[in-house]
Amino acid sequence: TKEPEAPVVTEEEVVVEKVEEIIETVDNTLALQSIDGARNLAVESGAEDAAADLLKSVDDLYAQIKAKSEEGKDVSIEATDIANRYSAIAAYVKTKEAKQKIDDTDLISFAQSIYDEGNSAYTELEAMFANPDVTGEQLLEKATKAYTCFNSVLIISDIFILFNISLEPDWSGICMWSTRTSLFFIIS
């Protein structure tokens, strides 16, 4: 028996594989629009003057997100965080204004315990802004709490003044309103 002969390759055979790279891009239009809307609210609240450094720091984060978006990458999670940060700044500015009004007009005595709760949240919020590990959601939650408390003091003081009430009833727990209710007051 004769053994089979090995094939002879006379020319170098080159195999070319055509590899198609599929690049998936994500449309981040809605995510970026939500950021723009939250930023506009922050600016309308007076953040360019009252919280310029905070606004700039979030603007810097937003620029990074925009660049990532232009590369076609999904930025939906980051967009939510950035939008929450802008919303927290808007709430912070409103909180600052409410606190200033209370302090300037000596309205603290109308609802001391609520003021103290708001002041504590306000102080914590200012410290949180300096912490890079804090999320936008955490900032917004704390800003909303501080604003709700200070706004409640203003409402209670208006009621006391309007009806000439001189005693402080037990208003404890009034700052526990839902975030949805609080955001309504912040935006309006």
Buried (B, 14 or more C-beta within 10 A) or exposed (E): EEEEEEEEEEEEEEEEEEEEEEEEEEEBEEBBEBBEEBBEBBBEBBBEEBBEEBBEBBEEBBEEBBEBBEEEBBBEEBBBBBBBBBBBBBBBBBBBBBBEBBEEEEBBEBBEBBBEBBBEBBEEBBEBBEEEEBBBBBBBBBBBBBBBBBBBBBBBBEEBEEEEEEEBEEBEEBBEBEBEEBBEBBEE
